[in-house]
């Protein structure tokens, strides 16, 4: 008759020390099992936390929520009220100041005004030349002078119509296709679509042009208000009413 271990009077088998699961997984998760939040059959990449835990947790922070200030900034949102915005494709750009925009507008007015002056001089000179051909001794002198007066009036309205067409093509096409008029180019400004960062295109450029022109019919007061409307924009983007309607921004080129 043999006796058991004197240190084990009850004859119980000694327990083997429990080995941790293979692979260094102290929680007993099966090898190859996907991490929390990943679809069935897909395993979380090595070193990447499960979905909902993409940010390091801070003391007192609710799990699954990013820390304060870690939210990505949406396109077109003002950054810290410092005059810079984030535009798709272009990245972080500076909003054009009203001083530069006013200077660009003055240059454009001078350019358009010079074109209009040339047209008016040419039209009036042609009408005056026709009036000089009238012979005072001729019986048709009065009729000739009436025709000359009509030519002068016609030249005035013709030049005005041609001026309107040139203004349309100058503002509309250059903003639509290039993103800037000559005045804006001279001061390093550009008009872009807020949601794409591209040129406004024909539709956006026309909307941006037609709104101030409609306001010009109200004794010019409406047009002036449109051009001053960026001062009323509390978003910090300095968007005028015509910019908001067309979805555009005026920025400073890098």
C-alpha positions as CSV (number, residue, x, y, z in Angstrom):
1,X,0.0,0.0,0.0
2,X,1.4,3.3,-1.1
3,X,0.8,6.6,0.5
4,X,0.2,9.8,-1.5
5,X,2.2,12.9,-1.3
6,X,2.4,14.0,2.3
7,X,1.9,17.6,1.1
8,X,-1.4,16.6,-0.6
9,X,-3.3,14.6,2.1
10,X,-6.5,14.5,0.1
11,X,-5.1,12.8,-3.0
12,X,-6.1,15.6,-5.4
13,X,-4.2,15.9,-8.7
14,X,-2.1,19.0,-8.9
15,X,-3.5,21.6,-11.3
16,X,-1.4,22.5,-14.3
17,X,-0.6,26.2,-14.7
18,X,-2.9,27.7,-17.3
19,X,-1.1,28.7,-20.5
20,X,-2.1,31.9,-22.2
21,X,-3.7,31.5,-25.7
22,X,-1.3,31.3,-28.5
23,X,-0.5,34.4,-30.5
24,X,-0.2,36.7,-27.5
25,X,-4.0,37.1,-27.3
26,X,-4.7,37.4,-23.5
27,X,-8.5,37.8,-24.1
28,X,-8.9,34.4,-25.8
29,X,-10.0,35.8,-29.2
30,X,-9.7,33.1,-31.8
31,X,-7.0,33.5,-34.4
32,X,-8.2,35.2,-37.5
33,X,-11.4,36.5,-35.9
34,X,-12.2,40.0,-37.2
35,X,-11.9,43.0,-34.9
36,X,-14.9,44.8,-33.5
37,X,-16.8,46.8,-36.1
38,X,-15.4,45.0,-39.2
39,X,-17.6,43.0,-41.6
40,X,-17.7,39.2,-41.2
41,X,-14.9,37.6,-43.0
42,X,-12.6,40.6,-42.9
43,X,-9.9,41.1,-40.3
44,X,-8.8,44.4,-38.9
45,X,-5.4,45.4,-40.4
46,X,-2.4,45.1,-38.1
47,X,-1.9,48.2,-36.1
48,X,-5.2,49.7,-37.1
49,X,-7.9,50.0,-34.3
50,X,-11.4,48.7,-35.0
51,X,-14.0,51.0,-36.6
52,X,-15.1,53.8,-34.3
53,X,-11.7,53.9,-32.5
54,X,-9.7,55.8,-35.1
55,X,-8.5,58.4,-32.6
56,X,-6.5,57.8,-29.4
57,X,-8.7,58.0,-26.4
58,X,-8.2,60.8,-23.9
59,X,-8.9,60.6,-20.2
60,X,-12.6,61.1,-19.6
61,X,-13.5,60.8,-23.4
62,X,-16.4,58.8,-24.5
63,X,-15.1,55.7,-26.4
64,X,-15.6,55.9,-30.2
65,X,-15.7,59.7,-30.4
66,X,-12.8,61.8,-31.8
67,X,-11.1,64.2,-29.5
68,X,-12.1,67.8,-29.5
69,X,-10.8,69.6,-32.6
70,X,-10.1,66.4,-34.5
71,X,-13.1,66.6,-36.8
72,X,-12.0,67.2,-40.5
73,X,-12.9,70.6,-41.8
74,X,-15.5,70.7,-44.5
75,X,-14.7,72.4,-47.8
76,X,-15.4,76.1,-47.9
77,X,-15.3,76.5,-44.1
78,X,-13.5,79.5,-42.7
79,X,-10.4,78.4,-40.7
80,X,-10.1,80.2,-37.3
81,X,-11.4,83.5,-38.8
82,X,-8.0,84.2,-40.2
83,X,-9.1,84.9,-43.8
84,X,-8.2,81.4,-45.2
85,X,-10.6,78.8,-46.4
86,X,-10.3,75.2,-47.5
87,X,-11.4,74.7,-51.1
88,X,-11.5,71.3,-52.9
89,X,-8.6,70.6,-55.2
90,X,-6.9,74.0,-54.3
91,X,-6.5,73.3,-50.6
92,X,-6.1,76.2,-48.2
93,X,-6.4,79.5,-50.0
94,X,-6.8,83.1,-48.9
95,X,-10.0,85.0,-49.4
96,X,-9.7,88.1,-51.5
97,X,-9.9,91.3,-49.5
98,X,-12.5,93.9,-50.4
99,X,-9.7,96.4,-51.0
100,X,-8.2,94.2,-53.8
101,X,-11.7,93.5,-55.2
102,X,-12.4,97.2,-55.3
103,X,-9.1,97.9,-57.1
104,X,-9.9,95.2,-59.6
105,X,-13.3,96.7,-60.3
106,X,-11.9,100.1,-60.8
107,X,-9.4,98.7,-63.4
108,X,-12.2,96.9,-65.2
109,X,-14.3,100.0,-65.3
110,X,-11.4,102.0,-66.8
111,X,-10.9,99.3,-69.4
112,X,-14.5,99.1,-70.4
113,X,-14.8,102.9,-70.2
114,X,-11.9,103.3,-72.7
115,X,-13.6,100.9,-75.1
116,X,-16.9,102.7,-74.8
117,X,-15.2,106.1,-75.4
118,X,-13.5,104.8,-78.6
119,X,-16.8,103.5,-79.9
120,X,-18.6,106.8,-79.1
121,X,-15.9,108.9,-80.8
122,X,-16.0,106.7,-83.9
123,X,-19.8,106.8,-84.1
124,X,-20.1,110.6,-83.6
125,X,-17.2,111.3,-86.0
126,X,-19.0,109.3,-88.7
127,X,-22.3,111.1,-88.1
128,X,-20.6,114.5,-88.1
129,X,-18.8,113.6,-91.3
130,X,-22.1,112.8,-92.9
131,X,-23.6,116.2,-91.7
132,X,-20.7,118.1,-93.3
133,X,-21.7,116.6,-96.6
134,X,-25.0,118.4,-96.6
135,X,-25.0,121.4,-98.9
136,X,-26.5,124.5,-97.4
137,X,-27.6,125.8,-100.8
138,X,-29.3,122.6,-101.7
139,X,-33.1,122.3,-101.4
140,X,-32.6,119.0,-99.6
141,X,-30.4,120.6,-96.9
142,X,-33.0,120.3,-94.2
143,X,-33.7,116.7,-95.0
144,X,-30.0,116.0,-95.1
145,X,-29.5,117.6,-91.7
146,X,-32.4,115.6,-90.3
147,X,-30.7,112.5,-91.6
148,X,-27.4,113.5,-90.0
149,X,-29.1,114.2,-86.6
150,X,-30.7,110.8,-86.8
151,X,-27.3,109.3,-87.6
152,X,-25.8,110.9,-84.5
153,X,-28.7,109.6,-82.3
154,X,-28.4,106.2,-83.9
155,X,-24.6,106.2,-83.4
156,X,-25.1,106.9,-79.7
157,X,-27.6,104.1,-79.1
158,X,-25.6,101.8,-81.4
159,X,-22.4,102.4,-79.3
160,X,-24.4,101.9,-76.1
161,X,-25.7,98.5,-77.4
162,X,-22.3,97.5,-78.6
163,X,-20.9,98.6,-75.2
164,X,-23.4,96.3,-73.4
165,X,-22.5,93.4,-75.6
166,X,-18.8,94.0,-75.0
167,X,-19.4,94.3,-71.3
168,X,-21.3,91.0,-71.3
169,X,-18.6,89.2,-73.2
170,X,-15.8,90.7,-71.1
171,X,-17.3,89.9,-67.7
172,X,-19.2,86.8,-68.6
173,X,-16.8,84.9,-70.8
174,X,-13.6,85.8,-68.9
175,X,-15.0,85.0,-65.5
176,X,-16.6,81.8,-66.9
177,X,-13.6,80.4,-68.8
178,X,-10.6,82.0,-67.2
179,X,-11.9,82.9,-63.7
180,X,-10.7,86.5,-63.8
181,X,-11.1,89.7,-65.8
182,X,-8.1,91.8,-66.7
183,X,-8.5,93.8,-63.5
184,X,-8.6,90.7,-61.3
185,X,-5.6,89.3,-63.2
186,X,-3.6,92.5,-62.5
187,X,-4.3,92.2,-58.8
188,X,-3.8,88.4,-58.5
189,X,-7.5,87.5,-57.9
190,X,-9.5,84.6,-59.2
191,X,-13.2,83.5,-59.1
192,X,-13.7,79.8,-58.4
193,X,-16.6,77.5,-57.7
194,X,-16.9,77.0,-53.9
195,X,-17.6,73.2,-54.1
196,X,-15.1,72.2,-56.8
197,X,-12.3,74.9,-56.9
198,X,-12.7,75.1,-60.7
199,X,-13.6,78.0,-63.0
200,X,-17.3,79.1,-62.7
201,X,-18.3,77.9,-66.2
202,X,-20.8,79.5,-68.5
203,X,-23.8,79.0,-66.2
204,X,-22.1,80.3,-63.1
205,X,-20.4,83.1,-64.8
206,X,-23.7,84.3,-66.4
207,X,-25.5,84.2,-63.0
208,X,-22.7,86.1,-61.4
209,X,-22.9,88.8,-64.2
210,X,-26.7,89.1,-64.6
211,X,-27.5,89.9,-61.0
212,X,-25.6,93.2,-60.8
213,X,-26.9,94.1,-64.3
214,X,-30.5,93.7,-63.1
215,X,-29.8,95.8,-60.1
216,X,-28.4,98.5,-62.4
217,X,-31.9,99.2,-63.8
218,X,-32.9,100.5,-60.4
219,X,-31.0,103.8,-60.9
220,X,-27.8,101.9,-60.3
221,X,-28.6,101.5,-56.6
222,X,-29.3,97.8,-56.8
223,X,-26.0,97.2,-58.6
224,X,-24.1,99.2,-55.9
225,X,-25.8,97.1,-53.2
226,X,-24.8,93.9,-55.0
227,X,-21.1,94.9,-55.1
228,X,-21.2,96.0,-51.5
229,X,-23.0,92.9,-50.3
230,X,-19.8,91.0,-49.4
231,X,-19.6,93.4,-46.4
232,X,-22.9,91.9,-45.2
233,X,-21.6,88.3,-45.3
234,X,-21.1,87.0,-41.7
235,X,-19.7,83.7,-42.8
236,X,-16.2,85.2,-43.3
237,X,-16.1,84.2,-47.0
238,X,-16.9,87.7,-48.3
239,X,-19.4,86.3,-50.7
240,X,-21.7,88.8,-52.4
241,X,-25.2,88.1,-53.4
242,X,-24.1,87.3,-56.9
243,X,-21.4,85.0,-55.5
244,X,-23.9,83.1,-53.4
245,X,-26.3,82.7,-56.3
246,X,-23.5,81.4,-58.6
247,X,-21.8,79.3,-55.8
248,X,-18.5,81.2,-56.3
249,X,-15.7,82.6,-54.2
250,X,-13.2,85.3,-55.0
251,X,-9.7,84.2,-53.8
252,X,-6.2,85.4,-54.0
253,X,-4.0,83.4,-56.3
254,X,-1.0,81.8,-54.7
